[in-house]
Amino acid sequence: MQEPLVGTEAGAGAWASDFFGGLNALPPEAIAVLTQVLEAMATQPGFQQARRAMVHELGLAAGSRVLDGGCGTGAALADLAEVVGTQGQIVGVDPTTAFIARARQRAAEAGIPNAVYQTGDVRSLPFSDGTFDAALCDKVLIHVGPPGAVLGELVRVTKPGGRVGALEWQPHFFLSTTRPQLESRFNGVFRQAMHNLCAAANLPRYFREAGLTDIRTHTDLISTDDLDDHPFWRVFVVDQLPAFVQAGLLEAEEGRELAADLEQLGAHGEFRAAFVVVHAVGTRPGVRVDERVPGSG
């Protein structure tokens, strides 16, 4: 597993990643836990709303061909299939074999035969230039870099005039606790573990540097006042704490104290948590083939 880049701006230079770059080497039990986290994130209403807004802004239509780079377990499948229909094609690429297996299972269960998932690296895609009508990545730049390598490939495989989208979040939680130092330690976990914690805030710059135009961004604040209003909140802020301890990112006593504190606040109706999600969409310069004036070549 490659060590994360800590305290650096992952903008240029050699390829790098955080723990997501080495998931294939982890035991099945660890992958199962992480898959549970990703599934909870996929259905969290705030993430869903932001993802659907991004998909809508890609300008897809029935029959479009779209790439989901770093597709994970295929969380975007239903949203994409709703737009491209049965005549379009959805192609997903991710380096983690267990995630690809889950994405394929998701497509089979949903009866979507025009979705194809394969292992690969979003920074080196096995597709020709201009293969897709649009391309996207969802919570990828926070884990993998440099951003220019990821977005450069998404731009390359998108047709001129097509759009590229990215959704990122910044896991620095506004979090209720009676022990402020525990909130600081909890948020410090993500600063240590994530390759590029500030990817969300830098999407406009990354898109500009990738040569995209007509860049549009939108920021959402995702919040709750109930620890159990959706599985994401408990899974992410409580159930993961033992894994953070096992990874050496938290002390065991800190994990126990924070979990107990959050549970008590929740029992009294005093739990609060929030974070920010940003999505951006930009256009690859050029004119779509189907928009050219007849006889213009």
NORDAKA-V641022 format. One line per field, one symbol per residue. phi: phi as a letter, one per 40 degrees, with the letter a starting at -180 (. if undefined). A space follows every 10 residues. Layout:
# NORDAKA-V641022
phi: ???
This chain:
# NORDAKA-V641022
phi: .ccccbgbcc bahcdaaccc cbcccccdcc cccccccccc ccbcdccdcc ccccdcccgc adgcbbbbcg cgcgdcdccc ccccgcccab bbbacccccc cccccdcccc gbccbbbaci bccaccbcdg cbcaaaabfb ccbbacdccc cdcccdcccd gcbbbabbbb cbccacacbd ccccccccdc cccccadcdd cbddcdcccc gcbfcbbabb cbaabadbca ddccdcbbcc ddcccccgcb cdcccccccc ccccccccgb caaaabbbbb bbbcdhbddc bccdgcg
